[in-house]
Amino acid sequence: MQGFFREVTVTAPADQQLFKIPPSNPSFRPTMKILSLHADFITFKATKKAIKSAKEVDTAEKKVDECLVILSAVEKRDEQNPEAVASQYVKEIMAIASQVKADSIVLYPYVHLTSEPSDPATAEKVLDLAEEALSQEFTVTRSPFGWYKSFTVACKGHPLAELSREFSHDSAVVGKTAVKKEGDDESESLKKERKLTSYWHILTPGGELRDVGDFDYQNFQKLKAFAFYEKEKSRAVTQEPEHVRIMKKLELVDYEPASDGGNLRYYPKGRLMKSLVEEYVTMRVIEYGGQEVESPIMYDIDHPTLSKYLARFPARQYRITSDKRTYFLRFAACFGQFLMAHDATISYKHLPLKLYEMTRYSFRREQSGELTGLRRLRAFTMPDCHALVADLPQAMEEFKVRFELCRSVLDATGVGSESVEMALRTTKQFYAENKEYIHSIVRAFGKPILLEMWDERIFYFVLKYEFNFVDTMGKASALSTDQIDIENGERYDIAYMDRDGKKKHPLILHCSPSGAVERVLYALLEKAAFAQAEGKKPQLPLWINPIQVRVIPVSEGYNEHAMAVCDELRSAGIRADIDDRTLNVGKKIRAGEMEWASYIVVVGEKEKASGNLTVRSRSTSEQKERSLEELQAEIKDAVKGMPFKPLSIPKELSRRVTFVG
């Protein structure tokens, strides 16, 4: 039976608003044990009274479907303040229910969780108070109190992590084995971020600043969806996004049930697309001046410098133990690149110094209810380019250069900078001191942006922007991003020799020119879904489409000529394949359309005799007769400047494996 065991530590005074109780004794620190199970169903039946004071109940078996089962034990010390215990109990249940998206709660008293139970009256009072509070938002079922019961529960087994560690007296400790509370893998920065007060504005290219609720979104519906998505900070997904359906249908990517959630499997066509994006972004960063490096994927969590950085970065980590030491899996290339820079001899003449890595992989332990397809993962490929700069003026100059790099990368990949919404995040003070600079960035973007401001800086950066894609469900996902970091040059003791002969710490820019590679694929597939919803043919950009040309012989007698056409296209650096199966032409054309082939070429007697081809273009829906050379030239011109890789599956469809279905 798989679940999430949590020992609730109540710090008084508790949330008094739930029960309107007087303040409790500040020294009161009870611990109540609960075990939560997100279940397909639970059935239970009262069989015999366990205590004489137990109330009479219906002894018929009861079943509750799709619920969050809370097994709980109130302890002896909890008798001092049952109201405070109940308040924290409700708070914990609501947090878990929100995470797993449960609408139905089953409160199941389970005294076996503790060796020091409270008296029955206290335990029942806690349950009564909790039921009353929870019933305001959930459907609540109580299993009988003070009875022996038989029960069956079918736990969903979603991946809520457990970790054996020792915690302080106010942490989760179960007997001699410490079990991690939810959130213990969160940095201080992430905890502060959740409590941070944000001021949300829309900033126009003309410099007009409006509250998000006081802006005319008539011509900016995606900006509206993005702004309120960000403001509400609701990341959970309640239905399958369109790109998930497409990625499976085209045999690109799929879930991997044998792995942790958010780790995917890539079929040959999906792997090809992913590798092409990786190669293109790397090419662009090297052209920009990035020096490509490679660094480890795991680091010692007790490393003095890294531990300080972890506290400042808002991300959850995977942690592993080896040789009695604890390591975390990286969630960015910062660690490796900063440690390299620390050991390097750097002069002011070298600045900006640009270090780059395509991280395969980075890891963030995102919450399970937020994981979905290619949009939000726990293992992802992130191009990460840091630039060490001398000071803020140089940082701001380089920031603009990289801003244009990010826009051009999105344009070239097919996502399109016109298809994204921009968010810029800073403090009120930085905005006031650099208003014209910020306005110039918005003017360069060319349309209104979302501006988030804070009273104080709790992160290591003073300025950050993201390009966000709003998908068919109205959810937004960050793609390209850059930020000006004013802390880590000093934290990592990175130094450069300035022109005055003194050692100084650089500022650091953190840029991902495309965002996670997986999100580029997500955006391309979601764009195709938008086109399909508008009655257009969904398609992929030609440079990244696994099937650029599908060659179709009208019958087996033309297989040899069709194969020659296919081979000539392939020798010219075009991904072509041949449908040599024993199907009629109509079914073969239909199959090519279903696989989103960019061009379909039909070969029969007319084509063999004339030497020309009958070519159907997916992008124009036109069918024309043209020469092989003309087709090659059209394709090569359309993909100019983009990387090419051959498809690793057999060119003959008759020899291909079916991966999905």
N, C-alpha and C positions, 0 to 999 in steps of 0.2 A: 504494500500500500504506500503510494508515493504522495507526499504532502509537504507542507511548509511548517516547520515547528518553530514557534516564536515564544520567547518568554518576555512578557510585557513588563517593562519597568515603569512605574508611575512616578512622575516627579510632581509633587504637589506644589502650589495649587494646580489642580487639573483644569480642564476646560469647563469652567463653572457655568457657561451659558447653556450647556446641554440640560442641566438639571436645576439651575438656579440655587445652588447650595452655598453655604458660607465657606470662606477660605479654610482649607485644611491645614494641619500642622506642617510647616515647611520641612521638618525633619522626618516626616513620614515617607518611607520609600518601600511600599509593598511590591511584590512581584507576583503576577498572575500568569499562569501558563496556559497557552492555547495552541492547538494544532488545527490548522486550516487545510481543508481538502476541497479543491475545485472539482466537483463531481458531475458525472452524467446523471446519476441519481443516487438517492439513499432510501433504503427501507428500514423501518424500525418498529418494534413491537414491545410493549410493556409486558413483562412476564410475572414479576413478583415484587412486592414492596421490599425495599432495602432498609428503610427507616420507618418507624411507626407513624411519624408525623406526615408522611407523604400523602398528598391529596389523591382522592380517587380519580382515575383517568379512564379514558376509552382504551381498552386493551386490544382493539383491532389493529392489524398491521397498517402502517401509513407509509406512503411513498411520495417523495418529492423529487421532481426532475430538474435538471440543469440548475444546480444550486452551489452555494458556497457553504460547506459544512464546517462549523466552528466547534471543535471539541475543547472544553475548557475546564480548568480547576481553580477555584478560589482558595487562597491559602490562609493560614492562621493569622498572619500579620495583617491581612486585608480587613480583618474585623474592626480595625481602628477607624477606617474611613471607607465604607463600601461605596459611597457616592463617587469619590475620587477614582476608585478602581473601575467602577462602571463607566465613568466618563472616558477613561483611557482605553478601556475595553472596546467601547463603541468606536473610538477614533481609530484604533488599530484595525478593526473589522472593516470600517469604511475604506481605509487605505488599501487593504487587500482586495476588497470587492471592486474598487475602482480600477485596480491594476488588471484583474482578470475579467472585468466587465460582467460581473454577476448582478442579477436583479433580485435573486431569491436567496435568503439567508436561513440556514438551519442552526439554531443554538442547541448544542448537545452537551449537557453537563457530563464531564468525564473525570471523576475524582482520582482515577488511576494515574493521572499526570503528576500528582504530587504526593509526597510522603507526609505533608503537614497540612491537611485540609482545614478549611475554616468550619465553623459551626454551620449547620444546614440553613439557619435563618439568614445568615450573612450571604451565603452562596445564592440562595433563592432571591434575595433582595437585589443582588448584582444583576442576575438574569432578568428580573422584572424591569429594572431601570433600563437595561440595555434593550430589551424588547420594545419598550415604549419609545425610546429614542430612534431606534433603527426602523421602526414601522412607519416613520414619517417619510422615508425614502425607499424602503425595500419591502418585499413580501417576506414576512418573518414567520418561521415555524419553530415551535419549541418542542423538543422531545421531553417526555415526562421526567420530572425531578424526583429523586429519592426512590426510584424503581430500578430493579434489574431489567435489562433490555437485551433483546437480540437485535442485531442490525447487520445490514449489508450495504456496502458503499462501493460504487464504481468510480474510482478517481481518474481524472483525465490525464494526470501525470505531466502537466505542463512544466517547463524547465525553470523552476524556482531554485536558485542555487543554495547549497548548504556547504558550510566550510567549518572544519574543526580548528578552532582557535580558542585561546583564553582571553576573556574580556575582563574589564574592571567590574566592580560590584554592581554598576548600573547598566551592564550589558547583558546579552543573552547567554546564560550559562545553564546547562541542563545536566544535573548531576556532576560527573567529572568530565563530561564532554561539552565543550563550548560549541554552540551552533550560531552561525552568523545571522544577525538580524538583517532584514531587508534594509539596504541603504548603507551597510557597513563597508561596501566596496565603493562608496561614493566619496569623491574628494570634498574638502571643505568648500571649494569653489562651487561645486554642484549644489551643495546644501544651501549655500548663500544665494545662488542663482534662483532657487525656488522661492526664496523669501524676498527677492529683490523687487523693489517698486519701479516699474517701467512707465515712462511717459511716451505715449504713442502719437506720432504725428505723420501727416503726409506733407512732403516737401516737394514743391514743383520746380521745374527748370528755371522759372522766373524768380525763385527765391521766396515764394509764398509758403508760409508754414501754417498748416491747419491741423486741428485735432482729427483723429481718424473718424470720429463720429460726426464731424462737421465738414466733410469734403464731398463734393459732387462726383460720384463714381459712374455717372451715366456712360461715359466712354472708356471706363477703366474697370470693368467687371472683375477681371482676374486680379487686379491690384486690391479690389475690395475683398475678394475671397482670401487672398494672401494676408492682408492686414488683420482681418478678424481671426484668421487661423492662428497667426502669431500671437495676437493679443490674448486669445483664449487658451493658448498653449495645450490644446488637446491633440495628442499625437496618435491616439488609439484608432484602429481601423475596424470597422464593423462589417465591411463587405469586401469581397475580392476585387482588387483593382483590375482595370481592363488589361493592363500590360501583362498581368500574370496569365490571363487566358491566352494572350498572343504568344508569350514566350514558350508556353507549352505546345500550343498548336503548331508553331513553326519549328519545334524541336530545338530550341535554343538553350533554355535553362529550366531547371526544375528544383523542387525541394529535395533535400536529402534526409529521409526519415532516420537514417542510422547515425546522424550527427546532431550536434546541438542546433537549436533553432537559429535561423539567420546565417547558416552555412549552406551554400547551394552547390549543386552539381551542374557542370556545363557540358553540353553535348558538342560534337565537333563544330557545328555551325555557330553556336553561341560562343565557343572558345575562340573561333576565328574572329568574330566581331569584337570580342573583348580585347584580343591581342592587337587588332588594328588600332583601336582607340589608344591603347597603351603606347604603341609605337608612334602614333601621330603626336600625342601630347609630349612624349619624350623628345621627339624631333624638334618640336616648337620651342621647348625649354632650352635645349642645347643651342638652338639658333639665337635665343635671347641671351645666352651666356652662362647658362647653368652648367655646373661641373657635376657630372653624374657620379654618385657614390652608392655604396650599399652598406647597410648596418644590420645588427642583430634584431630579431623580433622579440626578444625577452631581456629584461633587465632586473637587477637586484632591487627589490622594493625598499631595502634599507640603505641603499646608496645615499649618502648625505645630501648630495645635490638633487638627485632624482626625486627623493621623497618630498623635498620642498616644492618641486615643480608639480608633482602629482596633486598637492594640496591646492594648487592654483589653476588647475585645468579641469573644466567641467566635464568629466567623463567617468564612466564606470569601467573597471578593469576586470579582465580575466586574471586569475592568480593560480600559479602552480608551485609545487614544492619539489625541490631537487637537492640532494645532499644536505638536508636539514635547513635549507635556505628557501625563502619565498621569493618568487619572481613574478613580475607582471608582464603580460603580453602588451606590446606597444600599441597605442591607438593613434600614433602619428610618427613621422620620421624625426621629430624634434630631438629626441634623446640622443640618437646616434650622431646626427649632424652637429649638435651642440657640443658633444664630447669630442668630436673630431676638431671642431673649431677651437676648443679649449687647448688642445695639444699643438695647434698650428702656430707658426710664426707669421704674423699678419702686419702689414704696413698700411698706412692710410692710402697708399698708392693702389692697393689691391681692392679698395672699396668702391662700389658695392661688391662684396664677395658673395657669389650665388652658388649655393649647394643644392643638389637635387637628387631625389630618389623616387622611383616608382615603387611604393611599398606593396609587396605581395607577401603577406597581407598585413593590414592593420586590424586591430580588434577593439570593439567596444561592446560591453555587455548591456546592450539596449534591453528595455523591458519587453517581456514576451508579447504583451498585448499590442505592441507597436510594430512588431516585425511583420513585414509583408513584401513578398517578391523581391524585386531589385531595388525597391525604394528605401527600405531601412533594414540593414543587415547587422550581424555581429562580426563577420569577417568580410573585409572589403579591400579593394585595391585603390590606394590613394596616391596620386602624384603630388609630391610635397617639395616645394622649392622655397628655401629660406635665403634671404639676402641680408648680409651684415652691412650696416651703413653707419656713417660717422656720427650723425646727429639727426635731429628732427627735420630740419630743412631738406637734407639729403633723403631722408625716409619719405617725406611727402612727395618729392620729385620722383623717386623710384616707384612709389605707390601708383602714380598716374601712368607710368610706363607699363606696369604690370596690369593695370586696369584695362588698357587697350589690348594687351596680350590675351587676357581672359575673354574679352568680347570677341576677338577674332578667332579664338579657339572654338568657342561655342558656335560661331557662324560657320566655320569650316566643317565641323563635325555634322552639321545638319540640325542641331538643336535650335540655333538661331538666337542671337541676342535680343531680337524683337519678341521672342516667345517667353522671355523671363521677366520676373519682377525683381527689383533691387531693394535690399534692406541695408541700411547703414546704421551702425550702433556706436554710441559714444556717450560721454558725459555732457551735462549741461555746460560745464565750464569749458571743455574743449571745443564744443560747438560755438560758444560765444567768442572764444579767442581766435577761431579759425573759420568763421562763417563764410567768408568769400571763397576760401579753398574748397570747402564742402559744397558750396553752391556750384562751383566750377565742375565738380565731378557729376553732379546731377544734370547740369547742362550737357555734359558730354554723353550721359546716358540717354538723354533726349525725351524723357517722360517722367511723371511723378514717381517718387519712391516712398517707401516706408522708413521713417526715421524713429529709432528707439533711443531714448535718452535716459540717463540715470543721474541721481543726485551726487553719487560718489562712484569711484572706480573700484570695483571689487576684483576685476580680472587683471591680467598682466598687460592687456592692450589698451591703447587710448582711442583707437579708431579701427573699425572693422566694417567691411561690406560683404554681402553675398548676393549672387544671382540665384534666384529661386524659381523653380518650375512648378506651376500650378497644374495639377493633373485633372483627369476626368471626374474625380470624386471631390474636387475642390481642396485637396490636400496639397501642401507646398513642401518642396524639398530643395535644400541648398545644393547648388552646383559649385561654380567658381567662387572663390573667396580669397581675401587678403586682409591682413591686420598688422598694425604697427605695435610691436611689443617693446615696452620700455623697461622691462624688469630682467629678462633672462640673460642678457649679455653680462650683467653683474652677477646674477645668481650662479651662472656656470663659470664665472671667472674667465670669460672670453675677453681677450685684450688685443688691441692693435697699437702699434707705435705711431703716434701722430707726428705731424710735421715739426712740432715744437720739441720732439724728443721724449715726450711723456707717454706713458701707457694709459690708454683709456678703454672704456667698455663701449662696444657698439650697441646700437639699437638693432632689432631684428624684425624683418618682415616675414610673415608666414603666408605663403600663397599656394593654393591648389588651382592651377589654371582651368581645370575642367570640373573640379570636384571629383568624387569617387567615380571610377570608371563604370561601375555598375549603374550609377545614377545617370550617366550619359545614355546607356542602353535603355534604362527605364524611361527617360524623357523621349527618346526616339520612338519607342513603342507606344507611349501615351499620345504622342503627336499623331501617330498613325491611327490610333483609336479615335481621336478628335476628327480626323479626316473621314473615317468610316461613318461616324455619327452624322456627318454633314452630307452623306450620300456619295462621297468620293471613294476612289480605290485606295485602301491603305497601302503604304509602301515604305521602303527603307531607302536612305540615300544610296546612290549607286556605288560609291566607293566602299561602303561597308556591307552591302548586300551579299550574302554568301552565294546566291545564285544570280549572277549578272546576266547570263544568257542560257536559256533552256533550248536545246536543239531537239526538234521532234521530227523523226521520219514518219511519213504517212503510212508506211507499211514496212515489213521486214526486208523487202527487196531494196529499200533505200537506206538501210542501216549503214552500209559501207560508206556511201557518200556523206551521210549525216555525220558519221564518225570523223571523216576527213575535215568537215567544216568545224566540228567541235575541237579537234586537235589543233587546227590552225588558229582558232581563237585563243586557245590555252597557251600556245607558243608565243602569242602576242601579249601575254600578261593579262588575260581576261578570264574570269572564273566562268567557265562554260561546262555544262554537262549534257548528257543525252538520255532521252527517255526511250530506251530500247525495249521496253516491255511490250508484250503482245496485247495491246489495248487499241481501241479505235482512236482516231485523231482527236475527236471531240473530248474524250476522257483525258487524253494526254494534255491537251490545252488547258482543260479544267484543272488538272493537277498542277500545272505550271502556275496558273493563276492563284491557286490555293497556297502555293509556296512563295508567292510574291516575287517571282522571277521578274527582273527588270525588263528583259526582252525575251520574247518567245519567237524562235525561228522555225518555220515549217519547211521541210525538205521533201519534195516529191518529184515527179517527172518533169514538170515545168522548170523547177529550180535546177535540176540536174542538167537539163538541156541548155538553159540560158546562162547558167553560171551565177545568176543572181539569187537573192534570198527573199522570201516573204517574211517580213519582220513586223511583229506586233510589240508596240512600246507600252509599258504599263503607265508611264508618267503622262503620256498624251492620249492614250487609248486609240491611237492611230495604227493602221496596218498599211505598210508601204513595201514596195519592191525596191531593194537596193543591193549594191554589191557588197561582198564581204569586206572589201577595203573601206568602203564608206561606213559600215557598221563599226569596224575597228576604230576608225578615226573619231567617230562620234563618241564612243565610249572613252577612249584615251583622253580626249579633250575634256570630257566631263569630270574625270577623276584626276586631272593634272594636279600635281603637288601633294597628292594623298598617297599613303603607303599601300602597297599591294602584298598580299599573301595568297598562295593557292589554297584551295579547300582540301582538307585531308581525307575526305571520304571518296569512294570510287566514283568515277565520272559516269559510269553506267548505272542508271536507277535500278536495274534488275539485280545489281550486286550490293545494294544498300540495306543496312540493318534498319529496322524501325525501332526508335528509342522510346517513343511515347505512344501509347494506345495499344 
